[in-house]
């Protein structure tokens, strides 16, 4: 089943490929996002269930209006489920921005805004470092996207818990199991 979030992440992959976003100056809370990123103190809050329901309903209704979504209920259900893995700073910036964009308008600015609101954290750096080491650990093995597969800009929306419990363990598997594992979760 095609998930709405996979579409969002694929669109994100087409946007700014800086690998990080944000981190220069103040974030939405008025403090330094770089400090949050490196210290792991803030910026990883999950999306509150009531917020997810409202934002997803608005986002999916917009999708129905634009003809991009066939079933409002299916979209909302999948969106709320996917929101359990996403950082609130990213989610609460990206989806309302997309919802406010004209049906045929570009959403690339929305992705740039989401990256700035939810910059990469240490767990995303850990992913990149571990991912880039795979060719040394697994001689002759290539990730399907090559070193682009290690670009965390496509993953920085995920919470530390999701990255630690689901994504990073894939990279520790036997070489012949890594790709299959990465394909089992939303976002890659």
JOWO-V90112 format. One record per pair of residues at least 6 apart in sequence whose C-alpha atoms are under 6 Angstrom apart, sorted by sequence separation. I is the first residue (numbers start at 1). J is the second residue. D is the distance in Angstrom with one decimal. If there is no record, write none. Layout:
i->(I,I)
j->(J,J)
d->(D,D)
//
This chain:
i->(26,27,36,63,135,25,26,171,170,23,23,170,60,97,60,94,57,131,56,94,93,128,56,90,52,89,90,124,89,120,62,66,138,59,46,47,45,46,44,45,90,87,86,87,86,87,85,86,85,85,37,38,15,21,22,21,22,21,12,20,20,44,19,19,20,19,13,9,6)
j->(32,33,42,69,141,32,33,178,178,33,34,181,72,110,75,110,76,150,76,114,114,150,79,114,80,117,118,152,118,156,99,103,175,99,87,88,87,88,87,88,157,157,157,158,158,159,158,159,159,162,121,122,108,115,116,116,119,119,111,119,120,159,151,152,153,153,154,187,187)
d->(4.6,5.4,5.3,4.9,6.0,5.5,6.0,5.9,5.5,4.9,4.5,5.5,5.9,5.5,5.9,5.5,5.6,5.4,5.4,5.2,5.3,5.0,5.8,4.8,5.5,5.6,5.1,5.9,5.3,5.1,5.8,5.2,5.8,5.1,4.9,4.4,5.6,5.2,5.5,5.8,5.7,5.7,5.4,5.8,4.5,5.2,5.6,5.4,5.8,5.8,4.3,5.8,5.6,4.9,3.8,5.0,5.1,5.4,6.0,6.0,5.4,5.7,6.0,6.0,5.7,4.7,6.0,5.8,5.2)
//
